Amino acid sequence: EHLARAERLAPSDAVELRARVALTLGRTQEWLGQEATALATYEQMASRFADRPESEEALFRASEIQLRSRKYKEARGRCEALLLKNPVTPYRRRCLWSIGWGHYRLGEEARAHEFFSALTRMSLPADLDAASRYWLARTEARLGHPAEARAGFLEVLRRQPLGYYAALAQAQLVERPKDAGAAPDVPREAEGEVPKALVRAREYARLGLAQEALQAARGYEQAARAEARPIPEAAFFAL
């Protein structure tokens, strides 16, 4: 309320002040969870102060709200408008990510691939680099390129082994094992009998994740003993 009043009462020639107050108002509304109101504030602010650098942040923040609301086309359009307005905007890399993400969510994998691939060739903050590489790998998988997808997931693990996207990449590698999940030395007739827990353990071991492999194997053994279940012969081939 005070910010809105301050913006209205600011001198008409104090353009910079009015722009900053309007942007702060939008941020405050967003922080309070009033995203629809914040979106309207950002839209109005970007239109009224189009020549001010604050308008770029307003456009970007508006696109972020729309992404969270799953309005991917609208978010993508705002980012594209911002890049047309200023190709070297400080929000360029985030906008490229948002555009790529919008294409991915709309099932436009070929276009998403272009943006994610371009991002991986840029110097990016760690979180954005990991996100770009992970979703590029997911896009490769959707496009039917398992080898490229696998290489992408492994690259995420190599670059940031302890990060959030490393955990997601690790899960994808286990879910998408090489050669459809069959180790070369596992008899095909026995493969279907291998418990899922041991398949995961084998995949962890193949990826060099010894601790995770051991935990998965021990977890399976403990569960089997607790339920007094016999361990199938195929399980001996799992690791």
C-alpha positions in Angstrom: 0.0 0.0 0.0 2.8 2.4 1.0 4.8 1.6 -2.1 1.8 2.1 -4.4 1.1 5.4 -2.8 4.7 6.4 -3.1 4.7 5.6 -6.8 1.6 7.7 -7.3 2.9 10.7 -5.4 6.4 10.7 -6.9 7.0 13.7 -9.2 6.1 13.0 -12.8 9.6 13.9 -13.9 11.3 11.6 -11.4 11.2 8.7 -13.9 14.0 6.7 -12.3 12.4 6.9 -8.9 9.0 6.0 -10.1 10.4 3.0 -12.0 12.3 1.7 -9.0 9.3 2.1 -6.7 7.0 0.3 -9.2 9.5 -2.6 -9.5 9.9 -2.8 -5.8 6.1 -2.9 -5.5 5.9 -5.9 -7.9 8.7 -7.7 -6.0 6.9 -7.2 -2.7 3.6 -8.5 -4.1 5.4 -11.5 -5.5 7.2 -12.1 -2.2 3.8 -12.0 -0.4 2.4 -14.7 -2.8 0.2 -12.3 -4.7 1.5 -13.5 -8.1 -1.5 -12.4 -10.2 -1.2 -8.8 -8.7 2.5 -8.8 -9.1 2.2 -9.9 -12.8 -0.1 -7.0 -13.5 2.3 -4.6 -11.7 5.2 -5.9 -13.8 3.2 -5.7 -17.0 2.1 -2.1 -16.3 5.6 -1.1 -15.1 7.3 -2.6 -18.2 4.9 -0.6 -20.4 5.1 2.7 -18.6 8.9 2.7 -18.2 9.9 0.8 -21.4 13.1 2.8 -21.8 14.3 2.1 -18.3 16.5 -0.9 -17.4 14.1 -1.7 -14.6 11.6 -2.7 -17.4 13.8 -5.6 -18.4 13.7 -7.1 -14.9 9.9 -6.6 -14.9 9.5 -8.5 -18.1 11.8 -11.3 -16.8 10.0 -11.6 -13.5 6.6 -11.6 -15.3 7.9 -14.5 -17.4 9.0 -16.4 -14.3 5.5 -16.0 -12.8 4.0 -17.4 -16.0 6.4 -20.3 -16.0 5.3 -21.2 -12.5 1.7 -21.0 -13.6 2.5 -23.3 -16.5 1.7 -20.6 -19.1 4.6 -21.7 -21.2 3.7 -19.9 -24.4 3.1 -16.6 -22.6 6.3 -16.9 -20.7 8.3 -17.7 -23.8 6.8 -14.8 -25.6 7.9 -12.4 -22.9 11.4 -13.7 -22.9 11.5 -13.4 -26.7 10.3 -9.9 -26.5 12.9 -9.0 -23.9 15.7 -10.5 -26.1 14.4 -8.5 -29.1 14.4 -5.4 -27.0 17.9 -5.9 -25.7 19.9 -8.9 -27.1 22.6 -8.4 -24.4 20.2 -8.0 -21.5 21.6 -9.3 -18.2 18.7 -11.7 -18.2 19.7 -13.2 -21.6 20.9 -16.6 -20.3 17.9 -17.0 -18.0 15.6 -16.1 -20.9 17.2 -18.6 -23.2 16.6 -21.2 -20.5 13.0 -20.2 -20.1 12.4 -20.4 -23.8 14.0 -23.8 -24.0 12.0 -25.0 -21.1 8.8 -23.7 -22.6 9.4 -25.6 -25.8 10.2 -28.8 -23.8 7.0 -28.6 -21.8 5.0 -28.0 -24.9 6.4 -31.1 -26.5 8.6 -29.2 -29.0 11.7 -31.2 -28.4 13.6 -30.2 -31.5 13.3 -26.5 -30.6 14.1 -27.2 -26.9 17.2 -29.1 -28.0 18.5 -26.0 -29.8 18.2 -23.8 -26.7 19.5 -26.3 -24.2 22.4 -27.2 -26.5 23.3 -23.5 -27.0 23.3 -22.9 -23.2 25.7 -25.8 -22.6 28.3 -23.9 -24.7 28.0 -20.7 -22.6 29.6 -19.7 -19.4 26.8 -20.2 -16.9 26.2 -20.1 -13.1 26.5 -23.6 -11.7 22.8 -24.1 -11.2 21.8 -23.0 -14.7 24.7 -25.1 -16.3 23.5 -28.2 -14.5 19.9 -27.6 -15.3 20.7 -27.0 -19.0 22.8 -30.1 -19.3 20.3 -32.3 -17.5 17.3 -31.2 -19.6 19.4 -31.4 -22.7 19.9 -35.1 -21.8 16.2 -35.5 -21.1 15.5 -34.0 -24.5 17.9 -36.3 -26.2 16.1 -39.2 -24.6 12.8 -37.9 -25.9 14.2 -37.6 -29.3 15.3 -41.2 -29.3 19.0 -40.6 -28.8 19.9 -42.9 -25.9 23.7 -42.7 -26.3 23.6 -38.9 -26.3 21.2 -38.8 -23.3 23.4 -41.2 -21.3 26.5 -39.1 -22.1 24.6 -36.0 -21.0 23.6 -37.5 -17.6 27.2 -38.6 -17.0 28.4 -35.1 -17.8 26.1 -33.7 -15.1 27.5 -36.2 -12.6 31.1 -35.4 -13.6 30.7 -31.6 -13.3 28.6 -31.4 -10.1 28.6 -34.8 -8.4 26.9 -33.5 -5.3 24.3 -31.2 -6.8 20.5 -31.5 -7.1 20.7 -32.3 -10.9 23.4 -34.9 -10.3 20.9 -36.8 -8.1 18.3 -36.6 -10.9 20.9 -37.6 -13.5 21.9 -40.6 -11.4 18.3 -41.7 -11.1 17.8 -41.4 -14.9 21.0 -43.5 -15.5 19.6 -46.2 -13.3 16.2 -46.0 -14.9 17.7 -46.0 -18.4 20.5 -48.6 -18.1 22.8 -49.2 -21.1 21.6 -51.9 -23.5 18.1 -51.9 -22.0 19.4 -52.7 -18.6 21.0 -56.1 -19.2 24.7 -56.6 -18.3 26.6 -58.6 -20.9 27.3 -61.5 -18.4 23.7 -61.9 -17.3 21.8 -64.7 -18.9 18.8 -63.3 -20.8 16.5 -66.0 -19.4 17.5 -64.9 -15.8 17.3 -61.2 -16.4 13.6 -60.9 -15.9 13.9 -62.6 -12.5 16.3 -60.1 -11.1 14.6 -58.0 -8.4 14.5 -54.3 -9.2 16.5 -53.4 -6.1 19.4 -55.5 -7.4 19.1 -54.1 -10.9 19.5 -50.7 -9.4 22.5 -52.0 -7.4 24.1 -53.3 -10.5 23.6 -50.0 -12.4 25.1 -48.1 -9.5 28.1 -50.4 -9.5 28.5 -50.0 -13.3 28.4 -46.2 -12.9 31.2 -46.4 -10.3 28.9 -45.4 -7.4 30.2 -48.1 -5.0 28.5 -46.8 -1.9 25.1 -46.5 -3.5 25.5 -50.0 -5.0 26.4 -51.5 -1.6 23.5 -49.8 0.1 21.0 -51.0 -2.5 22.3 -54.6 -2.3 22.3 -54.6 1.5 18.8 -53.1 1.5 17.6 -55.9 -0.7 19.2 -58.6 1.4 17.8 -57.2 4.6 14.3 -57.0 3.2 14.5 -60.6 1.9 15.7 -61.9 5.2 13.0 -59.9 7.1 10.3 -61.5 4.9 11.9 -64.9 4.9 12.0 -64.9 1.1 14.4 -67.1 -0.8 16.9 -65.2 -2.9 16.4 -66.2 -6.6 19.3 -67.7 -8.4 19.2 -64.9 -10.9 20.1 -62.5 -8.1 23.6 -63.9 -8.1 24.1 -62.5 -11.6 22.8 -59.0 -10.7 26.1 -57.6 -9.5 
